[in-house]
Structures are given as structure tokens and as C-alpha cells.
Amino acid sequence: MYKSSYKPIAQALHATLAREGVTVGGSAGYPRVECHSFIENAPLDKGGSVRVLACTVESMSTVSPEDAARMNADNLERLGSFEYEDADFKVIGIVPTQFQDITETSDPQKILHRALQSIDIYVQQS
């Protein structure tokens, strides 16, 4: 039976990226990391147990583009040792796929620097 891996993997991803001085989700403060744009793809194998959960890990800073890039590097380091397994799913690999750097300005607010890292999370359903 097919089960979605989105919720447990997203929760584990948030917990892995949490660290002192950086808010992960659920806040309007900076610096901040958000995990969003999740896409759960069709199974990759004949048995239907392996799939890819794609998402974007976004680092946001009001300091500088370099600060956002540093946060992204910290995220990638944490994701390099990311492990998750429960009764339903096991993460068997994470691959960074695309990186995008954006700087936004608006009159009433500070300049916001964004580092958007797309990742593919390979998940095996038990």
C-alpha cells in the first residue's frame, strides 16, 4: 500500500536543520531557513518502494548574500549526515540538485538575501 513520505521526512528535515541563532520555519524573523515546495514523485523501482521527495531548502538573511550562502553551506553539511528511518520509511540518500541566489528589496523593509537549494531525498518505503 502506498503511503506518503512527505510529513515524517519534512519533520525530520526541520529538526536536522535547526540550530542556535537560525529559526527553521514558523517565524518571520531572520536569519531563517524554510523547507518548502515539496514534490513527492512516482516510485522509481519495479516494486514501487523507492521514490524521490524533492524540495527546496531556503536560507534567508538580511545581512549579506555571503551570509545566506554560509547558511546554505551549513545546511548542506547537516544534510550530509541526515538519517531517517521509521516503521514505514528509510532515507537512503540526499542529493543537492540546483542552487539559486536571489536578493530582494522593498521600500519599507531591509534587503533580503535568499539562497535556495533544491534537494532530492531518496526514500524507501518499508
C-alpha positions in Angstrom: 0.0 0.0 0.0 1.3 3.4 -1.0 1.9 5.9 1.9 3.2 9.4 1.6 6.6 10.1 3.0 6.1 13.9 3.0 5.1 14.5 6.6 7.6 12.4 8.5 10.5 13.4 6.3 9.6 17.1 6.4 9.5 17.0 10.2 12.9 15.2 10.4 14.4 17.6 7.9 13.3 20.6 10.0 14.7 19.0 13.1 18.1 18.3 11.4 18.4 21.9 10.1 17.5 23.5 13.5 20.4 25.2 15.2 21.2 28.1 17.6 20.7 31.5 16.0 18.7 30.3 13.0 15.0 29.8 13.0 13.7 26.9 10.9 10.1 27.6 9.7 7.2 29.1 11.6 8.6 32.6 12.1 9.0 35.9 10.3 12.4 36.5 11.9 15.9 36.4 10.3 18.1 34.6 9.8 15.7 31.8 8.8 15.6 28.5 7.0 12.5 27.3 5.3 11.8 23.9 3.7 9.1 24.2 1.1 7.9 23.2 -2.4 7.9 19.5 -1.6 7.1 17.2 -4.6 6.7 13.5 -4.0 7.5 11.7 -7.2 6.3 8.3 -8.5 8.2 5.2 -7.5 11.5 4.6 -9.3 11.7 0.8 -8.9 9.6 -2.1 -10.2 8.4 -3.0 -6.7 7.2 0.6 -6.0 9.2 1.1 -2.8 11.8 3.7 -3.8 10.8 7.3 -4.7 12.3 10.8 -4.7 10.9 13.5 -2.4 12.2 16.8 -3.9 12.1 20.1 -2.0 13.7 23.5 -1.6 15.8 24.5 1.5 15.8 28.3 1.5 18.2 30.3 3.7 17.3 33.9 4.3 19.4 36.7 5.7 19.2 40.4 6.0 23.0 40.7 6.4 24.5 39.8 3.1 24.4 37.3 0.2 27.5 35.7 1.7 25.7 35.1 5.0 22.8 33.4 3.1 25.4 31.3 1.2 27.2 30.4 4.5 23.8 29.3 6.0 23.3 27.1 2.9 26.7 25.5 3.3 25.8 24.8 7.0 22.5 23.2 5.8 24.3 21.0 3.3 26.8 19.9 5.9 23.9 18.9 8.2 22.1 17.1 5.4 25.3 15.2 4.6 24.8 13.3 7.9 20.9 13.2 7.7 19.5 9.8 8.6 15.9 8.9 9.0 14.2 5.5 9.5 10.9 4.5 11.0 8.4 1.6 10.5 7.3 3.0 7.1 10.3 4.8 5.5 14.0 5.0 5.3 16.1 7.8 3.7 18.7 6.2 1.5 20.3 9.3 0.2 20.1 13.1 -0.4 21.4 14.8 -3.5 21.7 18.6 -3.9 20.4 19.4 -7.4 20.1 23.2 -8.0 21.2 26.4 -6.3 19.7 29.9 -6.8 20.8 33.2 -5.2 18.2 36.0 -5.0 18.4 39.5 -3.5 15.1 41.2 -2.8 14.4 44.8 -1.9 11.2 46.6 -0.9 10.8 50.2 0.3 9.7 49.6 3.9 11.9 46.6 4.6 15.5 45.7 4.7 17.2 44.0 1.8 16.6 40.2 1.9 19.2 37.8 0.6 17.9 34.3 -0.3 19.9 31.1 -1.0 17.6 28.5 -2.5 19.0 24.9 -2.5 16.9 22.2 -4.3 17.5 18.7 -3.0 16.3 15.3 -3.9 15.7 12.9 -0.9 15.6 9.2 -1.9 13.2 7.4 0.2 12.5 3.6 0.5 9.1 2.5 1.8 9.2 -0.5 4.1 
